[in-house]
């Protein structure tokens, strides 16, 4: 009887500690969100730093996003053609490729690639600055880290990812073109005509909505994890790892809800 009571108390203590940690982390993230987006008096962010970061995030990410989208479009067209068992349903195949790219694969692939590239980079940079007391040095000379570091990064990601999503859409449709025309024998003008007839602004708009949500998730999680990295030699790696994992999971989770509310 005493053993069962002891085991029950241990289970209750475990769930109690887990709940306290969860609410503590949630509260800390809420405070960080409030400080970031409700600055009160003073300038919001350093505009010069924002433009530098935006150009870096956008231009340096184009090859990665483009290659990923092209490969995804090629594979999607190839698999959709195989599933139709050789029937002449070219327009349906093009519709499937374009619809899937615009609504799902374009924003998700761009988001996941940026979670791995930008999320890890931002978290590593901020965590190394935190561990080496560079953040405290900024505060000591009356420079707000939110003004100089955090807000420019978040806004730069929010501006860059929708543009990268549009680029991902174009490259994904181009990947479908390569498979349908070069491998499956479809005429190029026929593919382009079907694709242009299928593309609607609503589908593009859904992808842009998702990209904005994904961008906020990536930037917010990366900045928070970077600023709250453990003060140890492994802190940089831990913050980058947590940023990528949490961002990727939240992207997949929020993707469902955006699709649910914007069918």
C-alpha positions as CSV (number, residue, x, y, z in Angstrom):
1,X,0.0,0.0,0.0
2,X,2.8,2.4,0.9
3,X,4.6,1.5,-2.4
4,X,1.5,2.3,-4.4
5,X,1.1,5.6,-2.6
6,X,4.7,6.5,-3.2
7,X,4.5,5.7,-6.9
8,X,1.3,7.7,-7.2
9,X,3.0,10.7,-5.5
10,X,6.0,10.4,-7.8
11,X,3.7,10.4,-10.8
12,X,1.7,13.4,-9.5
13,X,5.0,15.2,-8.7
14,X,6.3,14.6,-12.3
15,X,3.1,15.9,-13.9
16,X,3.1,18.9,-11.5
17,X,6.7,19.8,-12.3
18,X,6.0,19.4,-16.1
19,X,2.9,21.6,-15.8
20,X,4.9,24.3,-13.9
21,X,7.7,24.2,-16.5
22,X,5.2,24.5,-19.3
23,X,3.4,27.5,-17.9
24,X,6.7,29.1,-17.0
25,X,8.0,28.8,-20.5
26,X,4.7,30.0,-22.0
27,X,4.7,33.0,-19.7
28,X,8.3,33.9,-20.6
29,X,7.5,33.6,-24.3
30,X,4.4,35.8,-23.8
31,X,6.6,38.5,-22.0
32,X,9.1,38.3,-24.9
33,X,6.4,38.7,-27.5
34,X,5.0,41.7,-25.6
35,X,8.3,43.4,-25.3
36,X,9.1,42.7,-29.0
37,X,5.9,44.0,-30.6
38,X,4.7,46.6,-28.1
39,X,7.8,48.8,-27.6
40,X,6.2,51.9,-26.2
41,X,8.3,55.0,-26.7
42,X,11.3,55.2,-28.9
43,X,12.0,53.9,-32.5
44,X,10.9,50.4,-33.3
45,X,14.0,49.0,-35.1
46,X,17.2,49.9,-36.8
47,X,16.1,50.2,-40.5
48,X,19.7,49.9,-41.9
49,X,20.2,46.6,-40.1
50,X,16.8,45.4,-41.4
51,X,17.7,46.1,-45.1
52,X,21.0,44.3,-44.7
53,X,19.4,41.3,-43.1
54,X,16.6,41.2,-45.6
55,X,18.9,41.1,-48.5
56,X,21.0,38.4,-46.9
57,X,18.0,36.2,-45.9
58,X,16.4,36.6,-49.3
59,X,19.3,36.4,-51.8
60,X,21.2,33.7,-50.0
61,X,18.1,31.5,-49.6
62,X,17.1,31.6,-53.3
63,X,19.3,28.6,-54.4
64,X,18.2,26.4,-51.5
65,X,14.5,27.1,-51.9
66,X,14.7,26.9,-55.7
67,X,16.4,23.5,-55.9
68,X,14.1,22.1,-53.2
69,X,11.0,23.2,-55.0
70,X,12.2,22.0,-58.4
71,X,12.9,18.6,-57.1
72,X,9.5,18.5,-55.3
73,X,7.7,19.5,-58.5
74,X,9.5,16.9,-60.5
75,X,8.8,14.1,-58.1
76,X,5.1,15.2,-57.7
77,X,4.5,15.2,-61.4
78,X,6.3,11.8,-61.8
79,X,4.3,10.1,-59.0
80,X,1.0,11.6,-60.2
81,X,1.7,10.3,-63.7
82,X,2.4,6.8,-62.4
83,X,-0.8,6.8,-60.3
84,X,-2.9,7.4,-63.4
85,X,-1.6,4.2,-65.0
86,X,-0.9,5.7,-68.4
87,X,-4.3,7.2,-69.1
88,X,-4.3,10.5,-71.0
89,X,-5.3,12.8,-68.2
90,X,-2.6,15.4,-68.7
91,X,-4.8,18.3,-67.6
92,X,-5.7,16.5,-64.3
93,X,-2.0,15.8,-63.7
94,X,-1.1,19.5,-64.3
95,X,-3.9,20.6,-62.0
96,X,-2.7,18.3,-59.3
97,X,0.8,19.6,-59.5
98,X,-0.1,23.3,-59.6
99,X,-2.7,23.0,-56.8
100,X,-0.4,21.1,-54.5
101,X,2.5,23.4,-55.1
102,X,0.6,26.6,-54.6
103,X,-1.4,25.6,-51.5
104,X,0.9,23.2,-49.7
105,X,4.3,22.3,-51.0
106,X,5.5,25.8,-51.9
107,X,5.0,27.4,-48.5
108,X,5.8,24.3,-46.4
109,X,9.0,23.5,-48.3
110,X,10.1,27.1,-48.1
111,X,9.2,27.3,-44.4
112,X,11.0,24.1,-43.5
113,X,14.1,25.1,-45.4
114,X,14.2,28.5,-43.7
115,X,13.6,26.9,-40.3
116,X,16.7,24.8,-40.9
117,X,18.8,27.6,-42.4
118,X,17.7,30.9,-41.0
119,X,16.3,29.5,-37.7
120,X,19.6,27.8,-36.9
121,X,21.7,30.8,-38.0
122,X,19.7,33.3,-35.9
123,X,19.6,31.1,-32.8
124,X,23.4,30.4,-33.1
125,X,24.3,34.0,-33.6
126,X,22.2,35.3,-30.6
127,X,23.2,32.4,-28.4
128,X,26.9,33.0,-29.0
129,X,26.4,36.7,-28.3
130,X,24.5,35.9,-25.1
131,X,27.1,33.4,-23.8
132,X,30.0,35.9,-24.5
133,X,28.1,38.8,-22.9
134,X,27.8,40.8,-26.1
135,X,24.1,41.3,-25.3
136,X,25.0,42.8,-21.9
137,X,27.6,45.0,-23.6
138,X,24.9,46.5,-25.9
139,X,22.7,47.2,-22.9
140,X,25.6,48.8,-21.0
141,X,26.1,51.3,-23.8
142,X,22.3,52.1,-23.9
143,X,21.6,50.1,-27.1
144,X,18.4,48.0,-26.9
145,X,19.0,44.4,-28.2
146,X,15.3,44.4,-29.3
147,X,15.9,47.6,-31.4
148,X,19.2,46.5,-32.9
149,X,19.0,42.7,-33.1
150,X,15.6,41.1,-32.5
151,X,13.1,43.3,-34.3
152,X,15.2,43.7,-37.5
153,X,15.6,39.9,-37.7
154,X,11.9,39.1,-37.2
155,X,10.7,41.7,-39.7
156,X,13.3,40.7,-42.2
157,X,12.2,37.0,-42.0
158,X,8.5,38.2,-42.2
159,X,9.3,40.1,-45.4
160,X,11.6,37.5,-47.0
161,X,9.7,34.3,-46.6
162,X,6.5,35.3,-48.6
163,X,8.8,36.3,-51.5
164,X,10.7,33.0,-51.2
165,X,7.3,31.2,-51.2
166,X,6.4,32.8,-54.5
167,X,9.7,31.8,-55.9
168,X,9.2,28.3,-54.6
169,X,5.8,28.2,-56.3
170,X,7.3,29.2,-59.6
171,X,10.2,26.7,-59.4
172,X,7.9,23.9,-58.2
173,X,5.6,24.4,-61.3
174,X,8.8,24.5,-63.4
175,X,9.8,21.2,-61.9
176,X,6.5,19.7,-62.9
177,X,7.1,21.1,-66.4
178,X,10.4,19.3,-66.7
179,X,8.9,16.0,-65.8
180,X,5.7,16.3,-67.9
181,X,7.4,17.7,-71.0
182,X,10.8,16.0,-71.0
183,X,9.9,12.6,-69.6
184,X,6.2,12.1,-70.2
185,X,6.0,13.7,-73.7
186,X,3.5,16.4,-73.0
187,X,3.8,19.5,-75.2
188,X,5.2,22.5,-73.5
189,X,2.6,25.0,-74.6
190,X,-0.1,22.5,-73.4
191,X,1.4,22.3,-69.9
192,X,1.7,26.1,-69.7
193,X,-1.8,26.6,-70.9
194,X,-3.3,24.2,-68.4
195,X,-1.2,25.7,-65.6
196,X,-2.3,29.2,-66.4
197,X,-5.9,28.2,-66.5
198,X,-5.7,26.5,-63.1
199,X,-3.8,29.2,-61.2
200,X,-6.1,31.3,-59.2
201,X,-5.3,34.2,-56.9
202,X,-7.1,32.4,-54.0
203,X,-4.6,29.6,-54.1
204,X,-1.6,32.0,-54.1
205,X,-3.2,33.9,-51.3
206,X,-3.5,30.8,-49.1
207,X,0.2,30.1,-49.6
208,X,1.1,33.7,-48.7
209,X,-1.0,33.5,-45.5
210,X,0.9,30.3,-44.5
211,X,4.3,31.8,-45.3
212,X,3.6,34.8,-43.0
213,X,2.6,32.5,-40.2
214,X,5.6,30.3,-40.8
215,X,7.9,33.3,-40.9
216,X,6.7,34.5,-37.6
217,X,7.1,31.1,-36.0
218,X,10.7,30.7,-37.4
219,X,11.9,34.2,-36.4
220,X,10.2,34.3,-33.0
221,X,11.3,30.8,-31.9
222,X,14.9,31.4,-33.2
223,X,15.3,34.7,-31.3
224,X,13.8,33.4,-28.1
225,X,15.9,30.3,-28.1
226,X,19.0,32.2,-28.9
227,X,18.6,34.8,-26.1
228,X,17.8,32.0,-23.6
229,X,20.6,29.6,-24.5
230,X,22.3,27.7,-21.7
231,X,25.5,29.3,-20.5
232,X,27.8,26.5,-21.4
233,X,30.0,25.3,-24.3
234,X,27.1,23.4,-25.7
235,X,24.7,26.3,-25.5
236,X,25.0,27.4,-29.1
237,X,24.3,23.9,-30.4
238,X,21.4,23.3,-28.0
239,X,19.7,26.6,-29.0
240,X,20.1,25.9,-32.7
241,X,18.8,22.4,-32.3
242,X,15.8,23.5,-30.3
243,X,15.0,26.3,-32.7
244,X,15.0,24.0,-35.8
245,X,13.0,21.2,-34.0
246,X,10.4,23.5,-32.5
247,X,10.0,25.6,-35.6
248,X,9.5,22.6,-37.9
249,X,6.9,21.1,-35.6
250,X,5.0,24.3,-35.2
251,X,5.1,24.8,-39.0
252,X,3.5,21.4,-39.6
253,X,1.0,22.1,-36.8
254,X,0.0,25.6,-37.8
255,X,-0.3,24.5,-41.5
256,X,-3.3,22.4,-40.6
257,X,-5.1,25.2,-38.8
258,X,-4.4,27.8,-41.5
259,X,-5.8,25.3,-44.1
260,X,-8.8,24.6,-41.8
261,X,-9.7,28.3,-41.4
262,X,-8.8,29.2,-45.1
263,X,-10.1,26.2,-47.1
